[in-house]
Amino acid sequence: MAAVSSHSSPVAPTAARETGGRNVYVLERSAGLARRCVEIDIVTRRDADLPRVEQIAENLRIVRVSASPPEPIDKESIADY
């Protein structure tokens, strides 16, 4: 199963810019499914020099795609990419 975290990475620190509500929800919902043995890929845009695929828990991975410049951008600008 795939989940999309479009605004920011679900593993970004919650005190960081543009993080909080939606990405925390996506991560927690996905982690709950992963605990029930559902394999989940959370797809998010690449915004730093991080691995393209990162296993963060059993049955749960972050998949970073090149969908915009590889730096933080305002969530209002994401639709432009």
C-alpha positions in Angstrom: 0.0 0.0 0.0 1.2 3.5 -0.6 0.5 6.7 1.3 1.5 10.2 0.1 3.0 12.9 2.3 3.1 15.9 -0.1 3.8 18.8 2.3 6.8 17.5 4.1 8.6 14.3 5.1 6.7 12.3 7.7 10.0 11.7 9.6 10.9 15.5 9.7 11.2 16.9 13.2 7.8 18.3 14.2 9.4 21.5 15.3 10.8 22.2 11.8 9.2 24.6 9.3 6.2 23.2 7.5 5.9 20.1 9.7 3.2 19.0 12.1 -0.4 17.9 11.4 -0.6 16.2 8.1 2.8 14.5 8.0 2.3 13.3 11.6 -1.1 11.9 10.7 0.3 10.1 7.6 3.1 8.6 9.6 1.0 7.4 12.5 -1.7 6.0 10.3 0.9 4.2 8.2 2.7 2.9 11.3 -0.6 1.4 12.6 -1.2 -0.5 9.4 2.4 -1.7 9.3 2.0 -3.1 12.8 -0.9 -5.1 11.4 1.5 -6.6 8.8 0.5 -4.3 5.9 3.5 -3.3 3.8 3.4 0.5 3.5 5.5 2.9 1.4 5.1 6.5 2.3 6.0 8.6 -0.8 7.3 12.0 -0.2 9.3 14.5 -2.2 13.1 14.6 -1.9 14.2 17.8 -0.2 17.6 16.9 1.3 20.5 14.6 0.7 18.8 11.6 2.2 18.5 8.0 0.9 15.9 7.5 -1.8 14.4 4.5 0.2 14.6 4.3 3.9 13.2 1.5 6.0 11.9 3.1 9.2 10.1 0.2 10.8 9.1 -3.4 9.9 6.7 -3.1 6.9 7.2 0.6 6.7 9.4 2.6 4.3 9.9 6.2 3.2 10.3 6.6 -0.6 11.7 9.9 -1.6 11.0 11.0 -5.2 12.5 13.9 -7.2 9.3 16.0 -7.7 10.7 19.5 -7.2 14.0 21.1 -6.5 15.9 19.2 -3.7 15.5 21.9 -1.0 12.7 22.9 1.3 9.9 24.9 -0.4 6.7 26.4 0.9 3.8 24.0 0.8 1.8 26.5 -1.2 4.3 26.1 -4.0 4.3 22.3 -4.2 1.4 22.2 -6.7 3.7 24.0 -9.2 5.8 20.8 -9.5 
